[in-house]
Each structure stands twice: as C-alpha cells, then as structure tokens.
Amino acid sequence: MKFAVIGNPISHSLSPVMHRANFNS
C-alpha cells in the first residue's frame, strides 16, 4: 500500500494514521 501513499499524498496527509499503519506493514 506504500504505492497508494506515494500516489495520493493528499490522502496520506488526510489519513496520517493509515499512512503510519502502511509504513509499519
């Protein structure tokens, strides 16, 4: 899902928790 964070920086900023969860994964 890291590609989703890179592809959607706005979504990543709106969902820092989700981003962090993906980073841990």
N, C-alpha and C positions, 0 to 999 in steps of 0.2 A: 504493500500500500504506500510505500515511500514515493512511488511514481505519482500517486494522487496528490501528495503534499507538494511535490515539485510542480506538478501540472496545475494545481489550484492553490496558489499562495494565499489567495483571499480566503478560501475555505479554511486553510491552515491557520490563518490569523483569527478567524471567527471561532475555530474549534481547537484551541491550544491543547486541550485535554486529549482530543482524538489524535492530534499530531504526536503528542508525547507517547500515547499508547502504541502508535505505529512505530515510533522510534525505538521503544523498548522491544517490540516484536522483531 
